[in-house]
């Protein structure tokens, strides 16, 4: 029976980051680190993947800025329309 190896959270995060951001396949990452693919998929379901990446945060911030601008424009238009009535 093979010995179980403990993989640090830093290494887990690096592996998941490479898969998410760099497009490395799960199979390739598993092979490179000598772990089973199912282990990596478990990490994705666990707490490591619940943290948004920098790319995701940046995208959400841009969307938020655009939506706030749109709400501002609509508020001004609605206000002008109400003043005319």
N, CA, C and O of each residue as an XYZ file, in Angstrom:
340
protein
N       0.845     -1.181      0.000
C       0.000      0.000      0.000
C       0.885      1.237      0.000
O       1.884      1.290      0.718
N       0.525      2.225     -0.799
C       1.334      3.438     -0.937
C       1.164      4.328      0.284
O       0.100      4.374      0.903
N       2.239      5.032      0.613
C       2.173      5.984      1.722
C       1.403      7.211      1.291
O       1.484      7.643      0.141
N       0.656      7.767      2.226
C      -0.063      9.009      1.943
C       0.887     10.173      2.158
O       1.613     10.226      3.151
N       0.873     11.083      1.236
C       1.699     12.276      1.393
C       0.795     13.456      1.718
O      -0.283     13.617      1.145
N       1.255     14.264      2.638
C       0.498     15.452      3.040
C       0.954     16.602      2.148
O       2.148     16.884      2.049
N       0.000     17.260      1.502
C       0.319     18.367      0.605
C      -0.096     19.653      1.292
O      -1.236     19.793      1.734
N       0.826     20.584      1.377
C       0.562     21.840      2.080
C      -0.491     22.665      1.341
O      -0.705     22.503      0.139
N      -1.135     23.543      2.087
C      -2.175     24.383      1.490
C      -1.595     25.319      0.439
O      -2.272     25.671     -0.527
N      -0.326     25.728      0.629
C       0.318     26.604     -0.367
C       0.464     25.884     -1.700
O       0.217     26.466     -2.757
N       0.864     24.625     -1.649
C       1.032     23.844     -2.877
C      -0.327     23.610     -3.527
O      -0.451     23.684     -4.750
N      -1.352     23.327     -2.713
C      -2.699     23.143     -3.250
C      -3.145     24.401     -3.994
O      -3.662     24.329     -5.109
N      -2.937     25.547     -3.358
C      -3.338     26.807     -3.984
C      -2.585     27.052     -5.283
O      -3.169     27.530     -6.255
N      -1.293     26.728     -5.309
C      -0.497     26.907     -6.528
C      -1.008     26.016     -7.650
O      -1.114     26.450     -8.797
N      -1.323     24.770     -7.317
C      -1.816     23.837     -8.327
C      -3.152     24.319     -8.881
O      -3.356     24.338    -10.095
N      -4.057     24.706     -7.995
C      -5.372     25.177     -8.443
C      -5.244     26.465     -9.243
O      -5.964     26.656    -10.222
N      -4.339     27.350     -8.841
C      -4.115     28.599     -9.576
C      -3.623     28.300    -10.985
O      -4.076     28.921    -11.946
N      -2.702     27.355    -11.114
C      -2.194     26.997    -12.448
C      -3.312     26.441    -13.323
O      -3.377     26.724    -14.519
N      -4.185     25.653    -12.718
C      -5.289     25.066    -13.488
C      -6.258     26.153    -13.919
O      -6.663     26.198    -15.081
N      -6.636     27.031    -12.993
C      -7.613     28.082    -13.294
C      -7.054     29.154    -14.213
O      -7.685     29.512    -15.207
N      -5.878     29.669    -13.888
C      -5.355     30.845    -14.585
C      -4.493     30.512    -15.794
O      -4.539     31.216    -16.803
N      -3.709     29.447    -15.699
C      -2.769     29.135    -16.773
C      -3.290     28.088    -17.742
O      -2.660     27.823    -18.766
N      -4.431     27.493    -17.433
C      -5.016     26.520    -18.347
C      -4.377     25.153    -18.314
O      -4.568     24.365    -19.240
N      -3.618     24.846    -17.268
C      -3.024     23.522    -17.137
C      -4.151     22.539    -16.851
O      -5.036     22.829    -16.045
N      -4.128     21.379    -17.502
C      -5.189     20.405    -17.264
C      -5.000     19.744    -15.901
O      -3.890     19.683    -15.372
N      -6.095     19.255    -15.350
C      -6.042     18.574    -14.058
C      -5.160     17.337    -14.173
O      -4.386     17.032    -13.266
N      -5.282     16.631    -15.286
C      -4.475     15.419    -15.490
C      -2.980     15.742    -15.485
O      -2.187     15.036    -14.862
N      -2.603     16.819    -16.187
C      -1.188     17.202    -16.232
C      -0.676     17.620    -14.855
O       0.420     17.230    -14.450
N      -1.469     18.410    -14.141
C      -1.061     18.858    -12.811
C      -0.922     17.674    -11.860
O       0.019     17.607    -11.068
N      -1.864     16.747    -11.945
C      -1.809     15.567    -11.079
C      -0.571     14.732    -11.383
O       0.110     14.263    -10.472
N      -0.290     14.553    -12.648
C       0.883     13.766    -13.057
C       2.172     14.438    -12.578
O       3.071     13.766    -12.073
N       2.261     15.752    -12.734
C       3.468     16.481    -12.340
C       3.743     16.370    -10.841
O       4.900     16.319    -10.422
N       2.683     16.333    -10.039
C       2.858     16.337     -8.590
C       2.688     14.963     -7.956
O       2.793     14.816     -6.739
N       2.426     13.962     -8.786
C       2.318     12.598     -8.283
C       1.106     12.367     -7.390
O       1.178     11.624     -6.411
N      -0.001     13.006     -7.733
C      -1.228     12.824     -6.970
C      -2.346     12.398     -7.914
O      -2.217     12.516     -9.133
N      -3.424     11.912     -7.356
C      -4.545     11.444     -8.175
C      -5.405     12.630     -8.595
O      -5.558     13.598     -7.851
N      -5.964     12.538     -9.800
C      -6.827     13.611    -10.313
C      -8.012     13.868     -9.391
O      -8.415     15.015     -9.201
N      -8.568     12.809     -8.821
C      -9.728     12.959     -7.940
C      -9.400     13.836     -6.740
O     -10.268     14.543     -6.229
N      -8.161     13.792     -6.295
C      -7.744     14.630     -5.168
C      -7.870     16.104     -5.527
O      -8.339     16.906     -4.720
N      -7.457     16.454     -6.719
C      -7.531     17.855     -7.161
C      -8.983     18.281     -7.293
O      -9.343     19.392     -6.903
N      -9.821     17.405     -7.840
C     -11.232     17.748     -7.959
C     -11.866     17.949     -6.584
O     -12.751     18.792     -6.439
N     -11.442     17.208     -5.589
C     -11.929     17.404     -4.218
C     -11.523     18.785     -3.713
O     -12.299     19.445     -3.021
N     -10.316     19.223     -4.053
C      -9.858     20.555     -3.636
C     -10.757     21.637     -4.227
O     -11.067     22.627     -3.564
N     -11.172     21.440     -5.478
C     -12.040     22.429     -6.111
C     -13.369     22.540     -5.375
O     -13.947     23.624     -5.291
N     -13.853     21.426     -4.845
C     -15.110     21.458     -4.086
C     -14.900     21.983     -2.676
O     -15.859     22.379     -2.013
N     -13.659     21.989     -2.212
C     -13.358     22.392     -0.850
C     -13.126     23.875     -0.697
O     -13.478     24.666     -1.572
N     -12.540     24.241      0.402
C     -12.366     25.644      0.754
C     -11.330     26.367     -0.096
O     -11.386     27.590     -0.216
N     -10.394     25.648     -0.683
C      -9.355     26.310     -1.470
C      -9.962     27.033     -2.662
O      -9.548     28.148     -2.981
N     -10.939     26.416     -3.328
C     -11.512     27.024     -4.532
C     -12.570     28.075     -4.215
O     -13.004     28.792     -5.117
N     -12.993     28.183     -2.965
C     -14.023     29.157     -2.642
C     -13.500     30.587     -2.644
O     -14.285     31.535     -2.628
N     -12.201     30.747     -2.661
C     -11.613     32.077     -2.692
C     -11.514     32.548     -4.143
O     -10.939     31.856     -4.984
N     -12.073     33.720     -4.435
C     -12.016     34.206     -5.818
C     -10.582     34.562     -6.220
O      -9.779     34.996     -5.393
N     -10.286     34.372     -7.482
C      -8.959     34.719     -7.980
C      -8.891     36.221     -8.222
O      -9.914     36.905     -8.247
N      -7.688     36.718     -8.396
C      -7.491     38.141     -8.674
C      -8.198     38.529     -9.968
O      -8.769     39.615    -10.068
N      -8.159     37.653    -10.941
C      -8.822     37.907    -12.229
C     -10.332     38.057    -12.027
O     -10.952     38.962    -12.586
N     -10.923     37.156    -11.217
C     -12.350     37.228    -10.950
C     -12.719     38.508    -10.204
O     -13.729     39.139    -10.514
N     -11.904     38.891     -9.224
C     -12.162     40.126     -8.477
C     -12.084     41.351     -9.370
O     -12.913     42.256     -9.268
N     -11.092     41.380    -10.241
C     -10.929     42.505    -11.164
C     -12.138     42.608    -12.091
O     -12.647     43.702    -12.331
N     -12.593     41.476    -12.608
C     -13.755     41.457    -13.498
C     -14.995     41.969    -12.762
O     -15.755     42.768    -13.308
N     -15.200     41.514    -11.532
C     -16.355     41.955    -10.755
C     -16.300     43.445    -10.444
O     -17.329     44.120    -10.452
N     -15.107     43.960    -10.170
C     -14.975     45.391     -9.897
C     -15.325     46.216    -11.133
O     -15.985     47.249    -11.022
N     -14.887     45.763    -12.313
C     -15.212     46.470    -13.555
C     -16.713     46.448    -13.815
O     -17.305     47.463    -14.182
N     -17.326     45.273    -13.621
C     -18.771     45.168    -13.810
C     -19.516     46.079    -12.842
O     -20.486     46.735    -13.220
N     -19.064     46.116    -11.609
C     -19.701     46.961    -10.601
C     -19.618     48.432    -10.990
O     -20.598     49.166    -10.860
N     -18.462     48.862    -11.463
C     -18.279     50.251    -11.883
C     -19.212     50.589    -13.042
O     -19.832     51.652    -13.055
N     -19.311     49.683    -14.015
C     -20.189     49.912    -15.161
C     -21.654     49.975    -14.731
O     -22.408     50.822    -15.210
N     -22.050     49.088    -13.840
C     -23.437     49.086    -13.369
C     -23.763     50.333    -12.562
O     -24.859     50.880    -12.682
N     -22.832     50.781    -11.751
C     -23.048     52.004    -10.966
C     -23.210     53.201    -11.896
O     -24.052     54.065    -11.654
N     -22.407     53.257    -12.957
C     -22.523     54.344    -13.927
C     -23.886     54.296    -14.618
O     -24.519     55.331    -14.826
N     -24.331     53.100    -14.969
C     -25.632     52.940    -15.621
C     -26.760     53.369    -14.689
O     -27.691     54.051    -15.119
N     -26.689     52.985    -13.439
C     -27.701     53.396    -12.458
C     -27.706     54.913    -12.316
O     -28.770     55.524    -12.216
N     -26.536     55.516    -12.305
C     -26.453     56.970    -12.222
C     -27.112     57.646    -13.407
O     -27.866     58.604    -13.236
N     -26.834     57.155    -14.612
C     -27.442     57.723    -15.817
C     -28.958     57.595    -15.782
O     -29.675     58.547    -16.089
N     -29.441     56.422    -15.408
C     -30.890     56.204    -15.357
C     -31.551     57.068    -14.292
O     -32.675     57.535    -14.479
N     -30.871     57.279    -13.197
C     -31.407     58.128    -12.133
C     -31.542     59.572    -12.621
O     -32.549     60.229    -12.359
N     -30.531     60.055    -13.325
C     -30.576     61.420    -13.862
C     -31.710     61.541    -14.884
O     -32.457     62.519    -14.850
N     -31.852     60.579    -15.784
C     -32.912     60.615    -16.796
C     -34.286     60.576    -16.148
O     -35.190     61.302    -16.562
N     -34.449     59.731    -15.132
C     -35.724     59.641    -14.430
C     -36.043     60.946    -13.705
O     -37.187     61.400    -13.698
N     -35.045     61.527    -13.110
C     -35.223     62.789    -12.404
C     -35.641     63.893    -13.375
O     -36.537     64.681    -13.071
N     -35.003     63.951    -14.526
C     -35.357     64.969    -15.536
C     -36.764     64.738    -16.061
O     -37.502     65.697    -16.287
N     -37.144     63.498    -16.256
C     -38.476     63.184    -16.756
C     -39.548     63.570    -15.737
O     -40.624     64.037    -16.110
N     -39.254     63.377    -14.467
C     -40.222     63.731    -13.431
C     -40.360     65.235    -13.297
O     -41.446     65.723    -12.986
N     -39.286     65.984    -13.524
C     -39.345     67.438    -13.438
C     -40.184     68.024    -14.565
O     -40.862     69.034    -14.379
N     -40.139     67.390    -15.737
C     -40.899     67.869    -16.893
C     -42.390     67.628    -16.725
O     -43.196     68.357    -17.304
N     -42.773     66.638    -15.956
C     -44.197     66.289    -15.793
C     -44.910     67.208    -14.872
O     -46.107     67.041    -14.637
